[in-house]
Amino acid sequence: MTGVVIGFLLVIIIAVLSVVALGFTVLGWGRSGNTDTVPPGGEPVVVDTTVVTLTTEPDATEATRTPTTTGSRESTSSTSETKTRTTESTTSATSKTTRAKPEFSVPDGSRGCGESGQFGVYSGTDVTSCGFAMNVGRQIAGQGGNASRTISAVSPVTGQKYRMRCTPKGAGAWECRGGDNAVVYVAP
């Protein structure tokens, strides 16, 4: 009998632990209070709420008396009819939550070289070829994060590989400096 009780208790404990694990993984019980509606990608979330309310109310009750004659006797019958009216109202609300992003402007004098993904690539100095700027842009465009990083890119003009130190400038933009006074800007 004791073995059955212990077995039953083990099954109960495993079930409780499973529910707790499910709550943390699927329902997010362990999340800190981050209720921000802007996902990590930075695009605002649009919330569209529509509420439909149906109401049925009795409109009126009509009673009708109909006299009938049967043989020599006259009688009155009464019928009652109930009508209902249904009304529908719809309420719709849309809200958009946005977070202010820091703006980045490519400095005057920079030369546009093309696009890498959805990012514009710019040569920042006269000694930076557009071919080299595009090679740098392909490596850094779309990378997130707030930390500077070093990349290497080949110049199609010299055939040499140069190291570039890239610094995030906010709003997904990067400024990369290195090589022989090369400067490359990558901006959304």
N, C-alpha and C positions, 0 to 999 in steps of 0.2 A: 504494500500500500504506500509506503514511504517513497519508493522508486517512482510510482505514478505521480505523486504530488511534486516531486523534484522535477520530473520530466515536464509536467504541466507548467511549473514556474519558469523553467528554461524557455519554453515556447512563448510564454507571455513576455519575458524579458527581451527575446529576440524580436518579437513583433513591435514592442515599444521602441527599441533601438532602430528598427527599420523605419518607423514613422518619423522619428527624429531626424534620421539621415535624409529621408525624403523631403522633410520640411526645410532643411538647410540647403539642399542642392536644387530642388525644383521651386520651392516657394520663396526662397531667399530670406529665411528667418535670420540668418547670421549677417546680413548686410548692415553696414553702418548707415546712418540716417541720410544718405545721399538721395535726395528726391529730385535732383536736377532733371529737367525734361529735355536737355540738350545732350544727345549721345556723344561718345568720345570723338566721332568724326566731325562734330561741330555743326552739323546741319540741324536747324530747329525742327521740333516735332510739331505737326499740325494736328490738333485734336478737334474732331468734328463730332458733335453730339446732337442726336435727333431724338426727341421724345414725342410719341404719338399717344394721345389720350382718347379713348372711346367712351362715350357716356350714353347710356340708354335710359330714357325717362319716359314714363307714361305720358302721352299727349292729352288724351281725353277719352272718356268712356261714354259711348253713346248707347242709349237704350231706345229700342224701337218697339212700339206696340202695334201689332198687326191684328185687326179684327178679322175673324173667320166665321163663316156661317156653315153649320152642319145641320142639314135637315131644317128643323124649326128652332134649333138652339143656336145662340150666338155666343162665341167665346173670344177671349182676348189672349193672345200669346205674347210673351215678352222675350226679346233677344238682346243680349248685351254684347257689344263688340269693343275691344280695347285696341287702340292704335298706339304704336310706340314710335318715338322719334330718336334717331341716332345722330349724334353730333360728333364730329372729329376735329380735333385741333392739333396742329403740329408746331412744335417749337424747335428751332435749330440755332445752335450757337457754335461758332468756330473761334478758336483762340490759337495764337501762334506765339511761342516763347522763343526769344532770341537772346543771345548773349553778345555783347559788344566785343568785336574783334579789333585788335590793333591793326591799323592800316600800315601798309608798306608801299612806298613809292620808289620806283627805280630812279636813281639820280639822273639829273639832266646830263646830256652828253653821252649816255649809254646807248649802245647800238643794238636794236632788236635783231636776234639771229634766228628765231623760229620758236617752235613749241616742242616740249617733251611732255607727253600726256596732256594734261590740262594746264600746264605751267609754261609761262613765257620764259625764254632764255635770252639773256642780254650780255653783251660784251661791255665791260666797264672801262677799259682803257684801249688806246690805239694799238698796243702790242698784243692784245688778246684777240686771236682770230675767232671767227664765228664757228669754225669747225671744232676748235678746242672748247669753246664755250658750250656747244651742243654736247660734246662728250662728257663734260662736267655735269651739265643739266640732266643727262640721262641717268647719271648715278645718284644725284641728290634729290631730284624732283619727286615730290610725294612722300618723302621720308618725314615722319613726325618726330616729335620730341623737342626738348628744350636745351639739349646739350650739343656743344660744338663737336665736330668730327673731322677727321682727315681722310681724304680720298685721293686716289691717283688716277690721272687721265692722260691719254696720249694726244699729242698735238699732231694733226695731219700735216701741218706746215713743216715742222722740224723732225717729225718721226720719233721724238723723245717723249718719255713718260715724266710727268710733273706731279708733285704733291701739292694739294690744295687744302687749305684749312677752311672749312665751311662753318659759318655761324648762323643760327636761326635768327630771323628778324621779325618774327610774329606773323600771324595770318598765313602760315605755310610758306613764307618767303625765306630765301637763303642768300647770304653773301659769302662767296668763296674767294680767297686770296692765296697766292702762292706763285710757284714757277718763277719766271723772270718778269716781275711786276704785273702778273695776270690778275684780272678781277672779273668774276662772273656773278651775275645776279640771276636768281631763279625765283619767279613770283607767280602766284595764281592769277 
